[in-house]
Amino acid sequence: MIVYLYFKNAQVAKYEVDAVPPIGAIIEFRMKKAVGQFQEGWLVRGKVSSDQPPEYDFETIAPKLAVSLTVNDVQACLE
C-alpha cells in the first residue's frame, strides 16, 4: 500500500507501508519537499489529522492501493 503525506496542502512524502496509521497517530517521516520552515530531507514528526478514501495508484506496474493522509502539528526531530 502507498501512503501520501500532505502538510499545508503540499505533498511532502510518499511511502510504501503495510498498514495506514490511524487518525491521531504521531508519525515520523522525511520531508521530500520544503514547506515553510521545514526543509527537504529533514526528519519531522507530525500528527495524522485526516485521511481520504483509498484509491488505486496506476502509476506502478502492478496497481497498489494508495491512501492520502494530512498531517499537522509538525515539528523537526533531532537526528
N, C-alpha and C positions, 0 to 999 in steps of 0.2 A: 504494500500500500504506500502511496506517496502522500506526504503532508506538505502543504504550502503554508508558510507562516507570513502573516501580514501585520505590519505595525505602521500606524498613521497612513493607511491606505496605500502602502507600498509593499510589494513582496520582498521580504528580507531574507528568506531562507526556503530551501526545498530539501526534504529528507525522505528516504525510504525507511519505513517503520513497520513493526509487526502489529502495533496497536496504537490507536489515536488517544492522546491524553484527554481526560475529561475537562469540562469547563471548571475553572477554579484551580486547576493544577499549576504548579510552578515548574517551568521548564527552562533548561539552559540550551543555548544554540549560538552558532557563529553567524554574525551579520554578513550576508552575501552582497549587501548594498548599503551604502551610508545613508542614514536618515537622522536629521537633526544633529545632535552632539555625538551620536554613535557612529563610529567609522567602520568601513568594510573590514572584515576579518576579526573584529572584536568579539570576545566571548561575552555574552549578555544573559541575563535571567529575566523572564517575564511571566506574567500570569495569563493563562488562556481565558479570554473573556467571552468568546463566541465561536461558533463553528457553523459551517454551511453543509447542506446535504451532500453526501458523497456523489462523485461523478466518475466517469472513466477517463483516464488520460490516454488519448490515442496517439500521442507523440512517441510512444515507445513501440518496440517491435511487437511485444505482447501487451495489449492494453491492461493497465493496472488501475485499481480503484484509487481515487485521489480525493483528499479532503482539504478544504481551506480553513485555517484557524486564524483568528485575530488575537493578538497578544497586546497587553497594556502593562502599565507599571514596570516598564523595562529599566533595568539597572545594569551597569557594567560590572563584570566579575573580575576578581583578581586571578591572575594566571600563575 
